[in-house]
């Protein structure tokens, strides 16, 4: 089930999963809400999916399932270049 972002949600990930062709499951059912102006960090061991998560934010890769919403709009409507700008907060 997808949660609706509240008024302060800037970025929302809902049930994001990503596996690579070699079978490696990089992300499984990730849910995250980041409020505008919020400072956060992504930490984890090598191979935990940190870089994959950031590449999904910027549309450098596509998730196998789930959705990423930035400023209330699904990222599938953006090119990689415009999505990177939105994620940086300059929209």
N, C-alpha and C positions, 0 to 999 in steps of 0.2 A: 504494500500500500504506500502511495506517495503522500508525504506530508506537505501541506501548503506552507510556503515560507511566510513568516510574519513580516510586518512592515519594515523591520530593521535588517532582515536577511539580505545579504549581498550575494553570497554564493551558497548554493545548496547542492549536495550530492545525495541521490536516493538510490540505494541498492545497486551501486556500481560494482561490476565485475569485469575482469579482464584476464584472459588467458592468451598465451603466445602459441604460435603454430607448433612449437616443440613440446607442448603440453604443460608448460609451467603456468600455474595459476598465480598471477601477480597480485590480483585483488579479488576479494570475494565479499559481496554484499556490504559495501562500504556506505555508511550514512554519515553525513556531516553537514552542519550549518555554520556559516561564518557570517557574523554581523558586520555591517559597514563600519570601518574604523577599528575593528577588532584585530589584535595582534595574536598570531598563533604560530606554532612550530610543528613541523612534521619530523618525527624521529623514529628510528628503528634500525635494526641490524642490516647489514649488506644483503640485498636481495629481498627485502621486506615489501617492496613496492612503492617506495617514496618517489623515485624518479618517474615511474609509470603514472602515479597519481598526478604529478605536475604536468606530464605530457598530455594527460587527458584534459586538464584544465585549459590548456592552450590549444587544443584540437590538433596536436601533433600526432596523436593516436586517437582512435575511437574505442569506446567501451563496448564490450560484448553485450552487456545488458545494463539497465538502469538509466538514469538521466542526470545531467548536470544543468543547473539553472543559474544564470548570472543576471542580476538586475531583473528578475522575474521572467526571463526569456530562456528557452531551451537553447543550448549551445549548438544544436544541429543546424540552427538558422544562421550561424556565423561562419566565416572563413577562419582559418587558423590565425591570420594576421589581425582580424578585427576582434577575435576572441581573446587574444593575448592582451590587446589594449583594454578590453572590458575587465579582465581579471586584474589588471594593474590599477583599476579604479579611475581611469581617466575618461570614462564615457560620459 
